[in-house]
Amino acid sequence: SQQGEEDPQALSIQEGENATMNCSYKTSINNLQWYRQNSGRGLVHLILIRSNEREKHSGRLRVTLDTSKKSSSLLITASRAADTASYFCATDSPYTYDKVIFGPGTSLSVIP
Amino acid sequence: DAGVIQSPRHEVTEMGQEVTLRCKPISGHNSLFWYRQTMMRGLELLIYFNNNVPIDDSGMPEDRFSAKMPNASFSTLKIQPSEPRDSAVYFCASSCLGQINCSYNEQFFGPGTRLTVL
């Protein structure tokens, strides 16, 4: 069964606005990662948050993690057209340390 | 480092033909993953290797699919015979977890192989 589920499936915003994407998961994790995929490309790692962390920042990215609710959010501030991509959360498996499971992704469109 | 290298980038073949996809992981990485991505099913893990040994192949859809990793710098995913429903983008990814100076399981993806089976 799928570990991570992103919400919403698709999001369209104007350039300069903030974009928030959510991820819910089902079982205990060691860490949660967010990846970006530009059209026609492979996934690129954005940020990782460990299970003992609640918030993490990287540039215009802010990730939160609520292990009690088994959920995470990715906030992109001051969005740009170049942020248009699909965003995936990935959680590690409770059974193996190197395997991660990707959610279905959120498709973000930033309109110039 | 050149990153994860996949070949070919595009493959068009006819139903029934054998297809071989190739992957060169990042040097020093000890885990290698094969994924398949389609609009309908999203990103699916097919199989992954650790230190050249297959660890989990539960995602391999059928016996028509097979994967090998003869050494630390090369892996293949073979489909024989291919079918139209195998059309997808196949990604290879590698990670370094367990290696010195590698503290978490970030995966590095190749550019993918777009497979079309007619």
Interface residues (C-beta under 8 A of the other chain):
Chain A: N31 Q33 R41 G42 L43 V44 H45 L48 R50 F88 A90 D92 T96 Y97 D98 K99 V100 I101 F102 G103 P104 G105
Chain B: V4 S31 F33 Y35 G42 L43 L45 Y48 N50 I55 D56 F91 A93 S95 L97 G98 Y104 N105 E106 Q107 F108 F109 G110 P111 G112
